[in-house]
Amino acid sequence: MVIQEAFAGSMARLTYEAQMPGLSMVPRLGVDIHLFSSLSLCFEVDWRIGLWGRTRAQLYFTDGPNASSVTRIDERNDRYGLSMGLRWNFPTKRYPRRAFNNIFQPLEQWGEPHPM
């Protein structure tokens, strides 16, 4: 692949190789905050590790101010993930109406306009 105008007035040649991982591992760390006995707020962070996979690239400038210089990139296929959600556990228990009023009351008050 030939890239023109990589830098003003220069040309470059790009070679690359992308290899998909043969296997991946995902260590995960999470926290559950119980709102009720069967409803939880969940936070998770994971590190997705691609084994035996990588991306390599080499950019060789053929002319211009950067002539004969080479830029190399060699990266592993690792990514990070962050997730948040609600978890509802079954079977559920019956809740008194007072419990729902207590948890949703601050949300209702937050949405109402306040007098100045």
Protein Blocks (a to p, Z undefined) as FASTA:
>chain_A
ZZehkbghiacdddddddddfbdcdddddddddfblmbccdddddddddehiacdddddd
fbdjkgoiacdddddddddddddddddddddddddfklmmmmmmmmmmmmpccdZZ
